[in-house]
Amino acid sequence: MTATIIVIGSDEYNLALIRELPGMKSAKIQPVLHHDDVQPAHGRIDFDDLYQRAKAGIEDAGGKPDAIIGDLDFPVSSLVSLLCRDFDIPYAKPEAVALCEHKWWMRREQRAAMPAQTPEVRALNPFEPEQARKDAPDFPFWLKPVKGHSSVLGFMIRDASDLDKALHACRQKIHLMGEPFNQFLARLESDFAPDSVDGNYVVAEEIISAPRQFTLEGYVFNGETTIYGGVDSVRGGALNSSFSRFQYPAELPETVVKKATEQASTFLRRIGFDSAPFNVEFFWDPETDVLNLLEINPRISKSHAPQFRMVDGHSHHKVPIDLCRGREPDMPQGKGKDAIAAKFIVRSFEADGIVERVPSKDEIAALDRILPDIDTKIHVEKGLQLSSLFYQESYSYELADLFLGGESEQMIEDAFARCVDSLHFHIKPLPLAS
């Protein structure tokens, strides 16, 4: 029988990665909702509408599918959990997904399971600024929404002025993610309510950053946690908080991977997370060997999919498909054409500006001829004002992604340097508001 695989909120690039997977030639790969539906440029999401449209789309595709998967953060990760529940497909319960997605609840569960490994964190209501100032921890700390996306509204808070500015920014925009997240929370089991902290709150968290940041990609099957890959997250920028590349495989001591796996497994076991993929981010200080869990995401990472394909032979979209079908995933290791691969991120650190030039098709084609292992994705167009981009961190704007593979780290770094010299962006800065 032909398997039906429902893919929520994807794009043609990632659908092509799925079609390449073993056994998928004869499968029916059915996209439901487009990437622009779940991550619209204007940032406004109606979760209930997306949920009803997705459910109707699956029913129109012919009844119960064999798998329902996604590779994006909220709302996709939450939609997948609800839809798998609706269609009786093995997957993590929506309540377990919520405990990962909700940054305050996640830290509460972590503290209950691993108090010594949990940073100090406070939940603050930005719409009660006076109380938020009283409840805030000592400076400095990071402030971020309970449900964030791509580091939107994430701020380094060093003094009272920073806090006031950040709370003001949150009051203006937090509802864009907070309200649809609340719509998801309203669909959880009626007796599931850890506290009243909803999607319009922020968390103020002790700084736990360290020289090394990495992500483990894994899954839980029959209660057992398995890690199948580690990715180095290389940062840059004035605060050293902006990702410059994700590189696979990560160069990590086995002892660190083992300790990180134990922390992730302990947390996931506590919340009853099973039959689903996850990726978990850590900070690690090689000098002190201190390891801190940053966050855990109930999904595969779309950013890492091309690297797995380049190095291991195919994308890790295979993992959620296998889990939904009741099978333990069997990811290959080192079966791809490259020894190492990375997603490089080209950023603008201007406060704001107008895009006056982007790389031409000829420039991109010339690089394709020279570097056969390159995939280029340009995210801006001529005439666009950078501040109109929604899914951006607070300190830079993402202009392009470059996926590069090669025989060594030096090779892909050299290739990226060539790309930067060949792909020309011109941003006209705008004057700072007085």
Protein Blocks (a to p, Z undefined) as FASTA:
>chain_A
ZZddddehiafklmmmmmmpghklmpccddehjfklmmcfklpacfklmmmmmmmmmmmn
npaafbdcdfbdcfklmmmmmmmmmnopacddfklmmmmmmmmlmmmmmmmmmmmlpccd
ddddfklmmlmmmmpccdddddddfbdgehiaiacdfbfklmmmmmmmmmmmmmmmmmmm
mmmmmmmcfklcfblcdfkbccddddfbdfbdcddddddeehiacdfbdcddddedjkop
acfbdcddddddfklmmmmmmmmmmmmmmnopahiacdddddddfklopacdfbdcdbdd
fklmmmmmmmnopacklmmmmmmnopacdddehkafbfbdcddddddfbfbdcdfbdcdf
klmmmmmmmmmmbccddfbdehiafklpmbbcfkbccfbdcddddfbfklmmmmmmmmmm
mmccddddddddZZ
